[in-house]
């Protein structure tokens, strides 16, 4: 747990009591600050109460007595409309920050561990975990979390030769105004969360907040396989705002790190084969491996140690996770694929796919996935997106509207088994989970449970 020594006697408001909100409360309490806390969810407030915290409706609070508002990343502060408590804080000119910003303010700049931020539309969690695995395998003390797993304020205190590797969502980036990371990994950017950022420009601007403070020594590992990211790399080079290391999974770069044709290259020179990384399949994971290699080398880890760690990386749940194999059928949990671009990364890895998709749709729907349709044996639609996705799939791939994940797993398993050929039942929803599940983790866990409960010989589908 991070302890802040400069908060005594101040009053902080915490809005949002999920994992990061509760960790923020605990850190503030440990630091001796006065805390007001609120969440619109009764369940979240009850959980906070069970942990010894009290809840107070911030829309009824005396904001003249509050020094700072710490906002959980899931709560809107601009679009589509700011939370009423946020509007009240703004009216009083009270600063609004996130938990990562608080972490920076709690750390002693002269003695803190090195901090690595990982952002991008897709691949953040895998790359964060992979970097931490490489550093840990090399004998470094490391904590990893943020948007992934452990909230940053729950990290153990580390010495200056340790590392905090922090996954940063766009929401967290825009609530971190003064953070100055030792290294920033920017993987890629495609349209996502546009309801919160207004448009693509707003989304990119939120991510670029990580470079707000000029720092010529900062390591900037930037993916250059999409146009928006190439522009970011060019801007950083032009402004001399950091040491830019471009990475690519599409081209061998003369300067930078590439993962192309099953080999990892540095500055155009082939280093070693990455074929056979069982927990890192596909081109998108080649990009993740290139990013992890680049930042790890910049942090002083030798090539041999990185190579070894890439092949011992255990993988993450809900990211192309092999759940079960039944005869010729593999069941893959890719619940983390919450947009079309992420789903496309999984579709590119397999043939004869029985695809389970749907949920709360995002802007753009399934646009860009046309080229993968020959791989689809059948699609099984769930959630609110069913009608929209059915219309898009018409004439491209056969589909069944299943409504629920339970029905989809049952139907997909039976159809795949009846084909008698090597195939994949793939949950890669291309949607948010919030219409039927609390989050993508709960959706993935449900899929794992349903697959585990399947009989060894699934019942045949009704004619």
The 8 nearest C-alpha neighbors of each residue, nearest first, counted from 0:
[[1, 153, 155, 154, 152, 2, 26, 156],
 [0, 2, 152, 26, 153, 154, 156, 3],
 [3, 1, 30, 26, 29, 4, 0, 105],
 [2, 4, 105, 30, 5, 6, 1, 26],
 [5, 3, 6, 30, 2, 105, 7, 31],
 [4, 6, 3, 7, 105, 30, 104, 8],
 [7, 5, 32, 9, 4, 3, 30, 8],
 [8, 6, 32, 31, 9, 5, 30, 4],
 [7, 9, 32, 6, 33, 10, 31, 5],
 [8, 10, 32, 7, 6, 33, 66, 11],
 [11, 9, 33, 65, 66, 34, 32, 8],
 [10, 12, 34, 67, 66, 65, 68, 33],
 [11, 13, 35, 68, 36, 34, 69, 67],
 [14, 12, 36, 69, 68, 70, 35, 15],
 [15, 13, 70, 37, 38, 36, 71, 69],
 [16, 14, 38, 71, 20, 17, 37, 13],
 [17, 15, 20, 21, 38, 43, 18, 14],
 [16, 18, 20, 19, 15, 21, 43, 71],
 [19, 17, 21, 20, 22, 16, 150, 149],
 [18, 20, 22, 150, 21, 17, 23, 71],
 [21, 19, 16, 23, 17, 22, 18, 15],
 [20, 22, 24, 23, 18, 16, 19, 17],
 [21, 23, 19, 25, 24, 20, 152, 153],
 [22, 24, 20, 26, 21, 25, 19, 27],
 [25, 23, 21, 27, 22, 26, 28, 20],
 [24, 26, 22, 28, 23, 27, 29, 21],
 [27, 25, 29, 23, 28, 24, 2, 1],
 [28, 26, 30, 24, 29, 32, 25, 23],
 [27, 29, 25, 31, 30, 26, 32, 24],
 [30, 28, 26, 27, 31, 25, 2, 32],
 [29, 31, 27, 3, 28, 2, 32, 4],
 [32, 30, 7, 28, 29, 27, 33, 6],
 [33, 31, 7, 6, 9, 27, 30, 8],
 [32, 34, 10, 9, 11, 31, 8, 35],
 [35, 33, 11, 10, 12, 32, 36, 27],
 [34, 36, 12, 13, 55, 11, 54, 37],
 [37, 35, 13, 54, 12, 55, 14, 34],
 [36, 38, 14, 54, 55, 56, 15, 57],
 [37, 39, 15, 40, 16, 14, 44, 43],
 [38, 40, 41, 37, 15, 44, 43, 56],
 [39, 41, 43, 38, 42, 44, 16, 37],
 [40, 42, 44, 43, 45, 39, 38, 46],
 [41, 43, 45, 40, 44, 46, 47, 39],
 [44, 42, 46, 40, 45, 41, 16, 47],
 [45, 43, 47, 41, 46, 42, 38, 48],
 [44, 46, 48, 42, 47, 43, 41, 49],
 [47, 45, 43, 49, 48, 44, 42, 50],
 [46, 48, 44, 50, 52, 45, 49, 43],
 [49, 47, 52, 45, 51, 50, 46, 53],
 [48, 50, 46, 47, 51, 45, 52, 44],
 [51, 49, 47, 48, 52, 46, 45, 21],
 [50, 52, 48, 49, 47, 53, 46, 25],
 [53, 51, 48, 47, 50, 54, 49, 24],
 [52, 54, 48, 51, 55, 47, 36, 35],
 [55, 53, 36, 37, 44, 52, 56, 35],
 [54, 56, 37, 36, 57, 35, 53, 60],
 [55, 57, 58, 59, 37, 60, 54, 36],
 [58, 56, 60, 59, 84, 55, 37, 36],
 [57, 59, 84, 56, 60, 83, 87, 61],
 [60, 58, 57, 56, 61, 55, 84, 62],
 [59, 61, 57, 58, 62, 56, 55, 35],
 [62, 60, 63, 64, 59, 65, 57, 58],
 [61, 63, 65, 64, 60, 88, 91, 87],
 [62, 64, 61, 65, 91, 66, 60, 93],
 [63, 65, 62, 61, 66, 10, 60, 9],
 [66, 64, 62, 10, 63, 67, 11, 12],
 [65, 67, 10, 11, 9, 93, 64, 68],
 [66, 68, 11, 94, 93, 65, 12, 95],
 [69, 67, 12, 95, 13, 11, 70, 94],
 [70, 68, 13, 96, 97, 95, 12, 14],
 [69, 71, 14, 97, 13, 96, 68, 72],
 [70, 72, 15, 73, 74, 20, 14, 97],
 [73, 71, 170, 74, 171, 70, 97, 75],
 [72, 74, 71, 75, 170, 15, 70, 17],
 [73, 75, 72, 71, 76, 70, 15, 82],
 [76, 74, 81, 77, 82, 78, 73, 80],
 [75, 77, 81, 82, 85, 74, 78, 80],
 [76, 78, 81, 80, 75, 79, 195, 196],
 [79, 77, 80, 195, 75, 81, 196, 76],
 [78, 80, 195, 194, 77, 81, 75, 197],
 [81, 79, 78, 77, 82, 75, 76, 195],
 [82, 80, 76, 77, 75, 85, 86, 83],
 [81, 83, 85, 84, 76, 75, 86, 80],
 [84, 82, 86, 85, 81, 87, 58, 57],
 [85, 83, 87, 58, 86, 82, 57, 88],
 [86, 84, 88, 82, 87, 83, 81, 76],
 [85, 87, 83, 89, 84, 88, 81, 90],
 [88, 86, 84, 90, 85, 89, 83, 91],
 [87, 89, 85, 93, 91, 90, 86, 92],
 [90, 88, 92, 86, 91, 87, 93, 85],
 [89, 91, 87, 88, 92, 86, 93, 85],
 [90, 92, 88, 89, 93, 87, 62, 63],
 [93, 91, 89, 90, 88, 94, 87, 95],
 [94, 92, 88, 91, 89, 67, 95, 66],
 [93, 95, 67, 68, 92, 96, 89, 88],
 [96, 94, 68, 69, 67, 93, 70, 97],
 [97, 95, 174, 69, 70, 100, 175, 68],
 [98, 96, 174, 70, 69, 100, 99, 175],
 [97, 99, 101, 100, 102, 23, 69, 96],
 [100, 98, 102, 101, 97, 175, 151, 103],
 [99, 101, 175, 103, 102, 98, 97, 178],
 [102, 100, 98, 104, 99, 103, 105, 97],
 [101, 103, 99, 105, 100, 104, 152, 98],
 [104, 102, 100, 106, 105, 101, 178, 99],
 [103, 105, 101, 102, 106, 100, 3, 107],
 [104, 106, 3, 102, 103, 101, 107, 2],
 [107, 105, 103, 104, 111, 108, 102, 3],
 [106, 108, 110, 109, 111, 105, 104, 103],
 [109, 107, 111, 110, 106, 103, 104, 112],
 [108, 110, 107, 111, 159, 106, 112, 158],
 [111, 109, 159, 107, 108, 112, 158, 106],
 [110, 112, 159, 107, 108, 106, 109, 158],
 [113, 111, 159, 161, 162, 158, 160, 157],
 [114, 112, 162, 181, 163, 161, 111, 159],
 [113, 115, 163, 180, 181, 162, 164, 112],
 [114, 116, 182, 164, 183, 180, 181, 165],
 [117, 115, 183, 165, 166, 184, 164, 182],
 [118, 116, 184, 166, 167, 123, 183, 165],
 [117, 119, 185, 167, 123, 184, 166, 168],
 [120, 118, 186, 187, 185, 188, 121, 123],
 [119, 121, 188, 187, 189, 122, 118, 191],
 [122, 120, 119, 123, 341, 187, 186, 188],
 [121, 123, 125, 124, 126, 287, 119, 120],
 [124, 122, 126, 118, 125, 121, 117, 127],
 [123, 125, 127, 126, 122, 147, 128, 166],
 [124, 126, 128, 122, 127, 123, 129, 315],
 [125, 127, 129, 123, 287, 128, 124, 130],
 [128, 126, 124, 130, 129, 125, 123, 166],
 [127, 129, 131, 125, 126, 130, 132, 124],
 [128, 130, 126, 132, 131, 127, 125, 133],
 [131, 129, 291, 133, 127, 132, 128, 126],
 [130, 132, 128, 134, 129, 133, 135, 143],
 [131, 133, 129, 135, 130, 134, 136, 128],
 [134, 132, 130, 136, 308, 131, 135, 305],
 [135, 133, 137, 131, 139, 136, 132, 130],
 [136, 134, 139, 132, 138, 137, 133, 131],
 [135, 137, 133, 138, 134, 132, 308, 139],
 [138, 136, 134, 135, 139, 304, 133, 300],
 [137, 139, 135, 136, 134, 140, 133, 141],
 [140, 138, 135, 134, 137, 141, 161, 136],
 [141, 139, 161, 135, 162, 138, 142, 157],
 [140, 142, 162, 161, 163, 139, 135, 131],
 [141, 143, 163, 164, 154, 162, 144, 131],
 [144, 142, 164, 165, 163, 131, 141, 128],
 [145, 143, 149, 147, 165, 148, 150, 151],
 [144, 146, 150, 151, 165, 166, 147, 149],
 [145, 147, 166, 167, 144, 168, 148, 150],
 [148, 146, 144, 145, 124, 166, 149, 150],
 [147, 149, 144, 150, 146, 145, 143, 18],
 [148, 150, 144, 145, 151, 147, 153, 143],
 [151, 149, 145, 19, 153, 152, 144, 22],
 [150, 152, 145, 153, 154, 144, 149, 99],
 [151, 153, 1, 154, 150, 22, 0, 102],
 [154, 152, 0, 151, 150, 22, 1, 149],
 [155, 153, 0, 151, 152, 1, 142, 156],
 [154, 156, 0, 157, 153, 1, 142, 152],
 [155, 157, 1, 154, 0, 158, 2, 112],
 [156, 158, 161, 112, 155, 159, 140, 111],
 [159, 157, 161, 160, 112, 111, 110, 156],
 [158, 160, 112, 111, 110, 161, 113, 157],
 [161, 159, 158, 112, 162, 113, 140, 139],
 [162, 160, 140, 112, 159, 158, 157, 141],
 [163, 161, 141, 113, 112, 114, 164, 140],
 [162, 164, 114, 142, 143, 141, 165, 115],
 [165, 163, 143, 115, 114, 116, 162, 142],
 [166, 164, 116, 145, 144, 143, 115, 117],
 [165, 167, 117, 146, 145, 116, 147, 127],
 [168, 166, 118, 171, 146, 117, 172, 165],
 [169, 167, 171, 170, 172, 118, 146, 166],
 [168, 170, 172, 206, 171, 205, 173, 167],
 [171, 169, 72, 168, 172, 173, 174, 205],
 [170, 172, 168, 174, 169, 173, 72, 167],
 [173, 171, 169, 175, 174, 170, 206, 208],
 [172, 174, 205, 171, 175, 170, 208, 169],
 [175, 173, 96, 97, 171, 172, 176, 170],
 [174, 176, 100, 172, 173, 178, 177, 97],
 [177, 175, 178, 174, 173, 208, 100, 211],
 [176, 178, 175, 179, 100, 212, 211, 103],
 [179, 177, 175, 176, 100, 103, 180, 209],
 [178, 180, 177, 212, 181, 209, 210, 214],
 [181, 179, 114, 182, 115, 178, 183, 116],
 [180, 182, 217, 114, 115, 113, 218, 179],
 [183, 181, 218, 115, 180, 217, 219, 116],
 [182, 184, 116, 219, 115, 117, 220, 218],
 [183, 185, 117, 220, 116, 219, 221, 118],
 [186, 184, 221, 118, 119, 220, 187, 222],
 [187, 185, 222, 119, 221, 184, 118, 122],
 [188, 186, 119, 222, 120, 228, 185, 225],
 [187, 189, 120, 119, 228, 227, 190, 225],
 [188, 190, 120, 191, 187, 340, 227, 225],
 [191, 189, 199, 193, 188, 192, 202, 120],
 [192, 190, 193, 189, 120, 338, 361, 362],
 [193, 191, 194, 195, 196, 190, 202, 361],
 [192, 194, 196, 197, 198, 195, 191, 199],
 [193, 195, 192, 197, 196, 79, 78, 198],
 [196, 194, 78, 193, 192, 79, 197, 75],
 [195, 197, 193, 201, 202, 198, 194, 78],
 [198, 196, 193, 194, 195, 201, 78, 199],
 [197, 199, 193, 201, 200, 196, 202, 194],
 [200, 198, 202, 201, 190, 203, 193, 197],
 [199, 201, 203, 202, 198, 204, 197, 196],
 [200, 202, 196, 204, 198, 199, 203, 197],
 [201, 203, 199, 196, 205, 200, 204, 198],
 [204, 202, 206, 200, 205, 201, 207, 199],
 [205, 203, 201, 207, 202, 206, 200, 208],
 [204, 206, 173, 202, 203, 208, 207, 169],
 [205, 207, 203, 169, 208, 204, 172, 209],
 [208, 206, 204, 209, 205, 210, 203, 211],
 [207, 209, 211, 210, 206, 205, 172, 173],
 [208, 210, 207, 211, 172, 206, 178, 179],
 [211, 209, 208, 212, 207, 213, 240, 179],
 [210, 212, 208, 209, 213, 207, 176, 177],
 [213, 211, 210, 214, 179, 177, 209, 178],
 [212, 214, 240, 211, 215, 210, 241, 239],
 [213, 215, 216, 217, 240, 241, 212, 179],
 [214, 216, 241, 240, 217, 239, 242, 213],
 [217, 215, 214, 241, 242, 218, 181, 240],
 [216, 218, 241, 181, 182, 214, 215, 242],
 [217, 219, 182, 242, 241, 183, 243, 181],
 [220, 218, 243, 183, 242, 182, 244, 221],
 [219, 221, 184, 244, 245, 243, 185, 183],
 [222, 220, 185, 245, 186, 246, 219, 184],
 [221, 223, 186, 246, 187, 245, 224, 247],
 [224, 222, 229, 228, 225, 247, 246, 221],
 [223, 225, 222, 247, 249, 226, 229, 248],
 [226, 224, 228, 223, 227, 229, 187, 188],
 [225, 227, 229, 228, 230, 224, 223, 188],
 [228, 226, 230, 229, 225, 231, 188, 187],
 [227, 229, 231, 230, 226, 223, 225, 187],
 [230, 228, 223, 226, 232, 231, 227, 233],
 [229, 231, 233, 227, 228, 232, 234, 226],
 [230, 232, 228, 234, 229, 233, 235, 227],
 [233, 231, 229, 235, 230, 234, 221, 228],
 [232, 234, 230, 236, 231, 235, 237, 229],
 [235, 233, 237, 231, 232, 236, 230, 238],
 [234, 236, 240, 232, 238, 233, 237, 239],
 [237, 235, 239, 233, 234, 238, 232, 243],
 [238, 236, 234, 235, 239, 233, 240, 232],
 [237, 239, 240, 235, 236, 234, 241, 233],
 [240, 238, 236, 237, 241, 235, 215, 242],
 [241, 239, 215, 235, 238, 213, 214, 236],
 [240, 242, 215, 217, 216, 214, 239, 218],
 [241, 243, 218, 219, 217, 216, 215, 244],
 [242, 244, 219, 220, 241, 245, 218, 236],
 [243, 245, 220, 255, 219, 221, 246, 242],
 [246, 244, 255, 221, 222, 220, 223, 243],
 [247, 245, 256, 222, 257, 255, 221, 223],
 [248, 246, 257, 249, 222, 223, 250, 224],
 [247, 249, 258, 286, 259, 257, 285, 250],
 [248, 250, 247, 259, 224, 251, 258, 257],
 [251, 249, 247, 252, 248, 259, 257, 258],
 [250, 252, 257, 267, 259, 253, 264, 249],
 [251, 253, 254, 267, 255, 250, 257, 266],
 [254, 252, 267, 266, 255, 251, 265, 268],
 [255, 253, 266, 252, 267, 256, 245, 265],
 [254, 256, 245, 266, 244, 246, 252, 265],
 [255, 257, 265, 246, 264, 289, 266, 293],
 [258, 256, 247, 264, 251, 246, 248, 263],
 [257, 259, 263, 248, 285, 262, 289, 264],
 [258, 260, 248, 261, 262, 257, 249, 250],
 [259, 261, 262, 258, 263, 248, 249, 274],
 [262, 260, 274, 273, 259, 272, 258, 263],
 [263, 261, 272, 273, 259, 260, 258, 271],
 [262, 264, 258, 271, 270, 257, 269, 272],
 [265, 263, 269, 257, 268, 270, 256, 267],
 [264, 266, 256, 268, 267, 255, 257, 269],
 [267, 265, 254, 253, 255, 268, 252, 256],
 [266, 268, 253, 265, 252, 264, 251, 269],
 [269, 267, 264, 265, 266, 270, 253, 263],
 [268, 270, 264, 263, 271, 267, 262, 265],
 [271, 269, 264, 263, 268, 265, 262, 272],
 [272, 270, 263, 262, 269, 273, 264, 306],
 [271, 273, 262, 274, 261, 263, 270, 269],
 [274, 272, 261, 262, 276, 275, 263, 271],
 [275, 273, 261, 272, 276, 262, 277, 260],
 [274, 276, 277, 273, 310, 280, 272, 279],
 [277, 275, 279, 310, 278, 274, 273, 280],
 [276, 278, 275, 279, 280, 310, 274, 314],
 [277, 279, 314, 276, 280, 313, 312, 320],
 [278, 280, 284, 276, 277, 281, 314, 285],
 [281, 279, 284, 278, 277, 276, 348, 282],
 [280, 282, 284, 283, 348, 285, 279, 344],
 [281, 283, 285, 284, 248, 286, 280, 344],
 [282, 284, 286, 285, 281, 344, 287, 248],
 [283, 285, 287, 286, 279, 282, 281, 280],
 [284, 286, 282, 288, 283, 287, 258, 248],
 [285, 287, 248, 289, 283, 284, 288, 247],
 [286, 288, 284, 290, 126, 285, 289, 291],
 [287, 289, 285, 291, 286, 290, 292, 284],
 [290, 288, 286, 292, 287, 291, 258, 257],
 [291, 289, 293, 287, 292, 288, 286, 294],
 [290, 292, 288, 130, 294, 289, 293, 295],
 [293, 291, 289, 295, 290, 294, 288, 296],
 [294, 292, 290, 296, 291, 295, 289, 297],
 [293, 295, 297, 296, 291, 292, 298, 290],
 [294, 296, 298, 292, 297, 300, 293, 291],
 [297, 295, 300, 299, 298, 293, 294, 292],
 [296, 298, 294, 295, 299, 293, 218, 300],
 [299, 297, 295, 296, 300, 294, 293, 182],
 [298, 300, 296, 297, 301, 295, 294, 302],
 [301, 299, 296, 295, 298, 302, 304, 305],
 [302, 300, 304, 303, 296, 299, 305, 295],
 [301, 303, 305, 304, 306, 300, 296, 292],
 [304, 302, 306, 305, 301, 307, 300, 308],
 [303, 305, 307, 306, 302, 301, 137, 308],
 [306, 304, 308, 302, 307, 303, 133, 309],
 [307, 305, 303, 309, 304, 308, 302, 310],
 [306, 308, 304, 305, 309, 310, 303, 311],
 [307, 309, 311, 305, 133, 310, 306, 312],
 [310, 308, 306, 312, 307, 311, 305, 276],
 [309, 311, 308, 276, 307, 312, 306, 277],
 [312, 310, 308, 309, 313, 307, 276, 132],
 [311, 313, 309, 310, 314, 308, 132, 129],
 [314, 312, 311, 278, 315, 310, 132, 129],
 [315, 313, 278, 312, 316, 279, 125, 320],
 [316, 314, 318, 317, 125, 313, 320, 128],
 [315, 317, 318, 320, 314, 319, 332, 443],
 [316, 318, 333, 334, 332, 335, 320, 443],
 [319, 317, 333, 320, 316, 335, 315, 332],
 [320, 318, 333, 332, 331, 317, 321, 345],
 [319, 321, 332, 318, 331, 317, 316, 322],
 [320, 322, 331, 323, 330, 319, 332, 329],
 [323, 321, 330, 331, 320, 447, 332, 324],
 [324, 322, 330, 321, 329, 325, 450, 451],
 [323, 325, 329, 328, 330, 326, 327, 322],
 [326, 324, 328, 327, 329, 323, 455, 456],
 [325, 327, 328, 324, 329, 416, 421, 455],
 [326, 328, 421, 420, 325, 422, 329, 419],
 [329, 327, 422, 325, 423, 324, 326, 421],
 [330, 328, 324, 423, 323, 424, 331, 325],
 [329, 331, 424, 323, 322, 423, 425, 321],
 [332, 330, 321, 425, 320, 319, 322, 424],
 [333, 331, 320, 426, 317, 319, 334, 443],
 [334, 332, 319, 318, 317, 427, 426, 335],
 [333, 335, 317, 443, 336, 427, 439, 332],
 [334, 336, 333, 317, 337, 318, 439, 427],
 [337, 335, 341, 342, 334, 427, 429, 338],
 [336, 338, 430, 429, 431, 335, 428, 341],
 [339, 337, 429, 430, 341, 340, 336, 342],
 [340, 338, 429, 342, 365, 341, 343, 364],
 [339, 341, 343, 342, 338, 344, 189, 367],
 [342, 340, 336, 344, 343, 339, 338, 121],
 [343, 341, 339, 336, 345, 344, 429, 427],
 [342, 344, 346, 340, 341, 345, 339, 347],
 [343, 345, 341, 342, 347, 346, 283, 340],
 [344, 346, 342, 347, 343, 348, 341, 319],
 [347, 345, 343, 348, 344, 349, 342, 371],
 [346, 348, 345, 344, 349, 343, 371, 281],
 [349, 347, 345, 346, 281, 280, 344, 350],
 [348, 350, 346, 347, 352, 351, 423, 345],
 [349, 351, 374, 352, 422, 348, 423, 375],
 [352, 350, 422, 376, 374, 375, 423, 353],
 [353, 351, 375, 423, 376, 350, 354, 424],
 [354, 352, 424, 377, 376, 378, 423, 411],
 [353, 355, 378, 425, 352, 379, 424, 426],
 [356, 354, 426, 379, 378, 425, 380, 427],
 [428, 357, 355, 380, 427, 381, 354, 379],
 [358, 356, 381, 428, 384, 382, 380, 430],
 [357, 359, 382, 430, 432, 383, 384, 431],
 [358, 360, 431, 430, 434, 383, 384, 432],
 [361, 359, 430, 384, 358, 364, 431, 362],
 [362, 360, 364, 430, 363, 359, 338, 431],
 [361, 363, 364, 360, 193, 191, 190, 194],
 [362, 364, 366, 361, 365, 339, 190, 360],
 [363, 365, 362, 366, 361, 360, 339, 388],
 [366, 364, 339, 368, 363, 367, 388, 429],
 [365, 367, 364, 363, 368, 339, 369, 340],
 [366, 368, 369, 365, 339, 340, 370, 343],
 [367, 369, 370, 371, 366, 365, 343, 339],
 [370, 368, 371, 372, 367, 366, 395, 365],
 [369, 371, 368, 372, 373, 367, 374, 343],
 [372, 370, 369, 368, 374, 373, 346, 347],
 [371, 373, 375, 374, 369, 370, 396, 395],
 [374, 372, 375, 371, 370, 396, 376, 395],
 [373, 375, 350, 372, 351, 371, 352, 376],
 [376, 374, 352, 372, 377, 373, 351, 353],
 [377, 375, 352, 351, 353, 374, 378, 397],
 [376, 378, 397, 353, 398, 375, 354, 396],
 [377, 379, 398, 354, 353, 355, 397, 399],
 [380, 378, 355, 399, 407, 398, 400, 354],
 [379, 381, 400, 385, 356, 401, 357, 355],
 [382, 380, 402, 357, 403, 401, 385, 358],
 [381, 383, 358, 357, 402, 384, 385, 403],
 [384, 382, 358, 359, 385, 434, 381, 360],
 [383, 385, 357, 360, 387, 358, 382, 386],
 [386, 384, 380, 388, 383, 387, 381, 382],
 [385, 387, 389, 388, 384, 390, 383, 400],
 [388, 386, 390, 384, 389, 385, 391, 364],
 [387, 389, 391, 385, 390, 386, 384, 392],
 [390, 388, 386, 392, 391, 387, 385, 393],
 [389, 391, 393, 387, 388, 392, 386, 385],
 [390, 392, 388, 389, 393, 387, 365, 395],
 [393, 391, 395, 389, 396, 390, 388, 394],
 [394, 392, 390, 395, 391, 389, 396, 397],
 [393, 395, 396, 392, 397, 391, 390, 389],
 [394, 396, 392, 393, 372, 397, 369, 391],
 [397, 395, 392, 394, 372, 398, 377, 375],
 [398, 396, 377, 378, 395, 376, 399, 392],
 [397, 399, 378, 377, 379, 396, 400, 389],
 [400, 398, 379, 401, 380, 378, 397, 377],
 [399, 401, 380, 402, 379, 385, 381, 398],
 [402, 400, 407, 380, 381, 406, 403, 399],
 [403, 401, 381, 382, 400, 380, 404, 406],
 [404, 402, 381, 405, 406, 401, 407, 382],
 [403, 405, 407, 406, 408, 381, 402, 446],
 [406, 404, 403, 408, 407, 409, 449, 446],
 [405, 407, 409, 403, 404, 408, 401, 410],
 [406, 408, 404, 410, 401, 409, 405, 379],
 [409, 407, 411, 405, 410, 406, 412, 404],
 [408, 410, 406, 412, 407, 411, 413, 405],
 [411, 409, 407, 413, 408, 412, 406, 414],
 [410, 412, 408, 414, 413, 409, 407, 415],
 [413, 411, 415, 409, 410, 414, 408, 416],
 [412, 414, 416, 410, 457, 459, 411, 415],
 [413, 415, 417, 411, 416, 412, 410, 418],
 [414, 416, 412, 418, 417, 413, 411, 422],
 [417, 415, 413, 418, 414, 419, 412, 328],
 [416, 418, 414, 415, 419, 413, 459, 420],
 [417, 419, 415, 416, 420, 414, 421, 422],
 [420, 418, 417, 416, 421, 327, 415, 422],
 [421, 419, 418, 327, 422, 328, 416, 415],
 [422, 420, 327, 328, 419, 423, 351, 329],
 [421, 423, 351, 328, 352, 420, 327, 329],
 [424, 422, 329, 352, 328, 425, 330, 353],
 [423, 425, 353, 330, 352, 354, 329, 331],
 [426, 424, 331, 354, 423, 427, 355, 353],
 [425, 427, 355, 332, 333, 428, 334, 354],
 [428, 426, 333, 342, 336, 334, 356, 425],
 [356, 427, 429, 357, 430, 426, 336, 337],
 [430, 428, 338, 337, 339, 342, 336, 427],
 [431, 429, 337, 360, 358, 428, 338, 359],
 [430, 432, 359, 337, 358, 433, 360, 439],
 [433, 431, 436, 358, 438, 439, 434, 359],
 [432, 434, 436, 435, 437, 431, 438, 359],
 [433, 435, 359, 432, 358, 436, 382, 383],
 [436, 434, 433, 432, 382, 358, 437, 442],
 [437, 435, 433, 432, 438, 442, 434, 441],
 [436, 438, 433, 441, 432, 435, 439, 442],
 [437, 439, 440, 436, 432, 441, 433, 442],
 [438, 440, 442, 441, 432, 334, 335, 443],
 [441, 439, 443, 442, 438, 444, 317, 334],
 [440, 442, 444, 443, 439, 438, 445, 436],
 [441, 443, 439, 445, 440, 444, 436, 446],
 [444, 442, 446, 440, 334, 445, 441, 317],
 [443, 445, 447, 441, 446, 442, 440, 448],
 [446, 444, 448, 442, 443, 447, 441, 449],
 [445, 447, 443, 449, 444, 448, 450, 442],
 [446, 448, 444, 450, 445, 449, 451, 443],
 [449, 447, 445, 451, 446, 450, 444, 452],
 [448, 450, 446, 452, 451, 447, 445, 453],
 [449, 451, 447, 453, 452, 448, 446, 408],
 [450, 452, 448, 449, 453, 447, 323, 322],
 [451, 453, 449, 450, 448, 454, 447, 455],
 [454, 452, 450, 451, 455, 449, 457, 409],
 [455, 453, 456, 457, 452, 458, 451, 450],
 [454, 456, 457, 453, 325, 326, 452, 458],
 [455, 457, 454, 458, 416, 453, 325, 413],
 [458, 456, 413, 454, 455, 459, 412, 453],
 [459, 457, 413, 460, 456, 454, 409, 412],
 [458, 460, 413, 457, 461, 417, 414, 416],
 [461, 459, 413, 462, 458, 414, 410, 417],
 [460, 462, 459, 458, 410, 413, 414, 409],
 [461, 460, 459, 414, 410, 413, 458, 417]]
